[in-house]
Amino acid sequence: MPEDGRVKLRVYNMLGEEVAMLLNEDRKAGIYHQVVLDGSRLASGVYFSRVEFKDKQLVKKMVMVK
């Protein structure tokens, strides 16, 4: 993160339904952060992760293969 602030990380399925909230807390800038997704309850397929920080967001496509 470029500066301290609240970070939200959510995972969505192809229908746009939220399937996991992985992070919703304040984080410090300049520190390496790691979040683990336990995909044991998710089916194989395409998902999207969305990181929200202040007024910005980043969406990445992910593929779950079991």
Secondary structure as UniProt FT lines:
FT   STRAND          5..12
FT   TURN            14..15
FT   STRAND          18..27
FT   TURN            29..30
FT   HELIX           39..41
FT   STRAND          45..53
FT   TURN            54..55
FT   STRAND          56..64
//
